[in-house]
């Protein structure tokens, strides 16, 4: 499956943000589950305010147990 354009654009923005030193891990609450999450955010300033743009959250526990790999581990 090809990677959608919006995913490519968000990933490029994430890389630029990290390279500029404007990336932060911010604690927040998952609106669906009420659980505490650590969220990767781009940080910007606009008219004296700090703006946070969330990209996603860090995985709780072992991420290898949370996701299926994007390839066949058997090599087939």
C-alpha positions, 0 to 999 in steps of 0.5 A: 500500500502506498504511503498517503500524501498527508502521512508523507507531509506530516512526517516531513514536518516532524523531521523539520521540527526535530532538526530545528529543536522545536519538538517536545514530549508533552503529557496529556490525557487520551480523550477516549480512554482517560489514560495519561499519554506522552504526546510528540508535539511540534512547538511554535510561538505565535503572538506570545503564545506557545502553540503545540501541534500533536503528531502522535503519542509514545507507545506504552510498554513494549511497542514490539508487542503493540504493532504488527510489522509492515513485512512478512517476518518469515521472508515470504 
